[in-house]
Amino acid sequence: MKIKKEEIEKYLNKWQDILRLRDWDIIIKIVKTKWRKSGDIKIDLEDKKATLLVNHTPKCTNLEELVIHELLHLKLYGMDQMIESLLSIVFGEKEGDLKREFAYTQFMVLLESTVEDLTKGYMAATGSQKSLSFGRLQKVIDKELENN
């Protein structure tokens, strides 16, 4: 899929309004180096600035879904950082600590699944006719089939 910055900008403008993120300055950067992710967002909470990173060859086949997903991470970022800080206070920051790794992994899985559910809900609520991306799942299936 060929990425067009204009298409991403169109979705960014639409979803900044819907998610009430108009007070954020968000720029788009197309990542042209080899990168395992379809997208990411880097956030400066104090200055309300963010950079939406989009892989020039994303695994995700639905750009609107990708934009919504990353903007929801922006919306939840304050809670995300608070919980990560709490984990550090409770478990410390020692690498290899099994209790800390377990709690952190559980938190990240819950965060990602929540963001995915919200993304699907927003797409459905706005009547999106585009099919959901199965990029991450397809990657797992391809790897499994490759090993057999």
Order of alpha helices (4+ residues) and beta strands (2+ residues): alpha-beta-beta-beta-alpha-alpha-alpha-alpha
